[in-house]
Amino acid sequence: MNVLVIGSINMDLVLSVKEIVKPGETTSSTSYTTNFGGKGSNQAVACRHLGADVSFIGSVGADEFGEAILANYDELGIESSGIAKEGQTGIAMIQVNEAGENSIVLVPGANHQVSKTDIDRHRPLIEACDVVLMQLEIPIDTVGYAIHQAKALNKKVVLNPAPANELSREALRQVDLLTPNEIELAGLSGLPVHDLEHAEAAAKMLLNEGVGEIVVTLGRQGSLLVTKEESFYLEAEEVKVVDTTGAGDAYNAALVTGLSNGMPIKQAMKLATLVAGYTVSVKGAQPKLPSMSYFLKQVEND
């Protein structure tokens, strides 16, 4: 199984706070850390921890953060020949409160330099992969172009449409599996999403417009699969929440890795739920995950 991630790479500056700061308020942080992050990077690293062969198309800065990120990829065995070095590495300023909830400010940096030319230049990486996994932290035009190129090569396309942003209907129609949260689903469908019934209705609207399948991630409420044939709801794992940063990325990574291993989608959702549950129980957006076999034992025992 070979997963190609096309997406964002950041360095996360994480502040632990009692409560997330409000407008006009000043607060103190109890601790401060610098961690690897970016939705694309989080997903790539989690896929690799779970045993997938991973390659990446993206961009980091020609700076210390960029060098550290690439060194980490080399150590993990992530193919980084598709990563350019220009400008400044993207940064995410993240506040994490005592309940594990977070607030994030992004500085895109080099992520906004990922272009259609980069996609063309690294076409061999698309040709070599089994599935392409993307998000929306690089230019939307580049995402749409990459989707088109991947489908032209008959690759499975998984799009995590995060953060919420507009995407052309033409691009959406070429997506095999879409994985929005409630906010992203509402934005893409134009319908309110307040509960499972609303989520199913909004997802069915997108299916009618050509999306292949949809898995809606619902945070502590679990996840919902909607296809043309059925809907399937899976509850989240009950865990002590330490840090929700990267939980959705871990879910997407495990879902894609499971599908790449030939799992039926419902079983892949169970795997993804377990991996996301583990991720929120520890600090950081890119925690070192246990092996795939560790999670598979739990999947098989349920």
N, C-alpha and C positions, 0 to 999 in steps of 0.2 A: 504494500500500500504506500502510495506516494502522495502526500498532501502539499499543494502549493498554496501558500498564504500570500495574498497581495494586499498590503495595508500599511498601517501606521506603526511607528516605533517611537517611544518616548522614554525619557527618564522621569520617574515619578518622585516628587518632593512631598513626603507624607508628614503631616502634622497631626499628632494625637491631641485632641481637645476634649474638654468636658462636654461642651455643646458647640455645634457648628455656628460660627459667627453670623450675626445678623447685620443688615445694613446700618452703618453708623456706629457699630459696636467694635470695641477692641477686646481681645481675649488673649490668654496665654496658652502656649502649647506645653504639654507635659513631657513630650519627647519628639524627636525629629529624625527621620531616616531618608535616605536616598535609595530608591529601588528601581529596577528595570520595569518598564510598563509600555503602554500603548496597546490598543485593542488588538491590532494585528499581531504584535509581538507576544502579548499574553496568550493568544490562541495558538501561535506557532510553538511556543515553549511548552504549553500544556500538551499539545499533540505529540511533541517529541518525548516528553516524560512518559506518555502512554504507549510509546513504542513505534509511532509512525515515522517514516522517512519524510523529512520536512525540508522544503526549499522556500525561499522568500524573495519577493520583489517589493522594494521599498526604498527609503532614503533616510540616512542619518547625517548629522553635521560632521564637518571636518574639525572635530573638537574632542576634548577628553571624554565627554559622554558617549560620543559616537564610537570612539576606539574601545571603550569599556563594553559597550553593547556588542560589538562585533567579536570581541574576545570571548564574551560569554557564549555567543552562538557557536564559535569554533569549539569551545569546550563541550557544548551540548551535542555537537554534530549536526547543526542546522546549516544547510547549504546557503551561503550568503553571497554568492557571486552576482545575484540580482539586486544587491543593495548598493546604491550610489552614495557617495560622500560629498555633500555640498552644503554650504550655509551653516545653520545652527541646528543641533538636534532638538526635536520637539520636547516640550516639557509639560507635565501635568502637575499642578499644585493641588494636593488632595488633603482635605480635612477629614479626619475619622473621629467620630464621637464615641462616648462610652458604650453606646448601644451597638456599635459596629457600623452605623450608617455613615455615608460619606457625601461630601460635596466637592466637585471637581472643576477647576479652571484649566482649560487647555491653551497652550501656546504651540500652534502647529509646527512652526519651524520648517525643517526639511521635508516633512510629510506633504506639504503643499507643493513640493517640487516634483512629485511623482507624476509622470506624464505618459501620454499615449506612446511617445517615442521609447520610453522605458519598457512598455509592454511589448512593443515590436522587437526591441533589442534583445529581450530575454524570452522570445517565443519558444526556444528549445526547452525552457523550464515548463512551459505550459504543455508542450508536446509530451514531456516525460512524466507528467503527473497523472493521477487517477481522478483527483477531485481538486477544485479550486475553491478556496474559502476567502471571502472578502467582507469588509465592513465599510463604513462611510466616513473615515477620518482622513482620507486622501481626497483629492479633487473628484467631484461627482462625475465629470466628463471622463476622467480616467477609469473610474469604476465601470461606467456604462460601456466604454470601449473594451475593457478587459473581459467583461461578461460576453460581449459579442465575439471576441476572438476565441475565448474558451469554448463557446458553443459551436463555433465553426470547426473546432477540432474534436467535437463530440465528447467534451469533458463534462462531468457532473459539476454544476455550479451551486454552491451554498452561499447565500448572502445573509449576513447579520446586519440589518439596516440600522446600525447604531454609530454615532448618535443620530437622533431623529433628523431626517433631512428629506428633501424632495428627490425623487428618482423617476426617470421617464417610464411611461407605461411600456414602451418598447423594450427597455432593459428588464423590467419586472417580468415580462412575458417569457424571457429566456432563463429565468431563475428556476432551478429544479427544486430547491428547498429554501424557503424564506424563514428566518428565525427572529421576528420582532418581539419586543416587549409590549406592554399595553399602550404606552405612549406612542411608540413607533408605529404600531398597528393602527391606532386612531389617526395618526398623521397620514399614513399611506392610503387608508381607506376613506378618510373623510367622515367616518362614523364614530360615535362615542363608544368607548370601551370601559365599562364600569364593573363588569362581572363576566362570568363564563359565557352566559347567553349572548351578551354583546360581543365578546371576543370571537365567538363562533360565527356570528353574523358578519362581522367585519372581515374575518378570514375567508369566508365563503364568497364574499364580494370580490376579493383579490383572486381567488381561485377561478371565478367566472371570467376574470380578465386575463387569465393565462398562466398564472403562477402554478408550478407543479404541485408542491405540498407546502404546508405551513405548520411550524411548531411555534406556538406563542409561549414565551417565558413569562411567568407570573410571579417571580420572586418567591416570597414565603408561601404563596398559594400554589406553587408547583408549575406545571406546564400543560399545554393543550395542543394535541395534534389534530389538524383538520385537513382532510383530503376530500376528494370528490365522492368517495365511497362511505366515509365514516368520520366520527370525531372520537377522540380518546383523551381522557383526562388522567394525569398522574400527579399525586400529591408530592410536595417537597419533603425532604428528610428533616426530622426534628434534631437539630444540633444547636449547640451553644454558639451564638454568632459573635465573632471577634472582629471581623473586618469583611464587609461586603464587596470591597474593591476587587474587580476581576471575576466575580462569581458568574456573570453572564458569559464572559469569555471562556471560563473553564467549562461551562455547560456546552457551548458551541464546539469547543475543541474535542470534548469527549463524544459528543453526538457524531461529529464528522469522523473521528477515529473509529468509533463503533461501526458506522455504516461502511467505512473503508475496509473493515475486517469482515464484512458480509453479514453483520447483525441485521435482523429485522428492525424497522424503525422504532417500534415500541420498546424493544430490548435496549436499543441504543439510547433511548430517552431515559430508561432506568439507570444505565451507566452514567449518563450525563448528570442526572439528579444526584447520584452518589458523589461524583467528582465535584460538582458545585457545592454540595454540602460540606465536603472536606475542605474546600478552598475557603469558605466563609468561617471555618473554625480556627484558622490560623491567620497571621498577619501577612500583608503583601499581595500584590496582584499576580506575582509569578512564583508561588510557593513550589518547592520541590514536591511533586506528587508521588505517592506510592506507585508500584508497578501496575500495569494493566491486570495482571493475574490477581492482585489484591482486590481490585474492584469487581472482577469477574466472579470471584467466589461469592461475593455478596449478591450480585445479580442472579446467579444460579440458585442461590438459597432462598430467594423470594418466590 
